[in-house]
Amino acid sequence: MIGSTVKVIVDRPLGTFHPKHKDIYYSVNYGYIPGVIAPDGKEQDAYILGVNQPVKEFIGKVIAIIHRYDDVEEKLVVAPEDTSFTKDEIMRQIDFQEQYFRTEIRM
């Protein structure tokens, strides 16, 4: 999956709050990849990095996988084609949500 170009439908745009957990503020765009089913039976979730404004959808490259040791699903990290991030840079941007899980970034 890493290196693949995917389309992400954003259902939690940058600047919004989680629908159930009102203390989780989305500092990045977050959504799902239509047609790709994750182990939880829903479409695959993805963080979008490198896009600093709210968007409704985005086409980019999968640059990392967030493996959660204490959850059934993984999250993908998608960024513009010509953009790269280190593991530390990725973790700083997704920590608003991943702080609640034991995670590993796979690149």
N, C-alpha and C positions, 0 to 999 in steps of 0.2 A: 504493500500500500504506500510506503514511503516513496516519494518521487512521482506519484500519480497526480494527474490533474483532476480535480473534482469540483462540483458545484455545491455550494452550501446555501441552504435556505435559512435565513436568520429569523429565529423566533424570539430571541432575547438580544435586542440591539444594545450596543454600547450606550451607557448612560441610563439603563433601566435596572429594575430590581427583580429578583427571582419571584415568580408568582406565588410560591408557597412560603419561602423563607425570606421575609421582607428585609432582613439584615444583610443579604447578599446582593451587592451592587456590581453590575456587569461593567467592568472597565475595558472590556473588549467585546466585539461582536461574537455571538455564540448561536449555533444553530445545528442543523442536521443535514446529512447527505441523503437526498431522496433516492430510494431504491436499494440502499445498502442497509441490511438489517444487522443490528448488533445483538450480542448474546442476551440482552434483556427483552428481545422481541420487538423493539422499536427501532426506528431509523437511527443510523450512526451519528452520534453527537460530535461536534467539532468546534474548536476555538479558532477564531480568525485573528491572526496577528499581523501588524504592519498596515492596518487600515484604521485611521484615526478619526473616523466619523461613522455615525450609524448608517448601516446599509440594510437592504431587504434581502439581497442575495449576493453571492460572490463566487467567482471562479478563480481557483488558485491551486498551488502545489502543496501536497501533504509533506511537511518537513519533519514531523515527529509523531510518536504515539505516546500518550500518557497512559501507562499501565497502572491500574489501581489494584493493589494487593488485597484490599478489603471491600471490593465491589465486584459485581459480575461483568461490568463493561469497561472498555477502554475509551478514551477520548482521542480524537485526532487533532493535530495542530496544522492549520492551513495558512499559507502566506502567499503574497504575490510572487510570481515566478522568479523575479530577480532579487529576492530578499532572503536573508538568512539570519538566524538567531542562534546563540549558544544555549546550552541547557540552562545556565543560570538566568539568561535573559528571558527564556520561555517561562521558567518557574516564577520569576518575579511578576510576570504579566498574568499568570493563571492562578496564582496563590490565593486570590480572593475566594476561590471555590475549592481548589485542591488542598487547602490547609486542613480540611476536614477528613482527608483520606491519606492513606499511606501510599505514596506514588513513586513511580520511576519514569523518567523520560527516556524513551528509546528513539535513537536517531539512526 
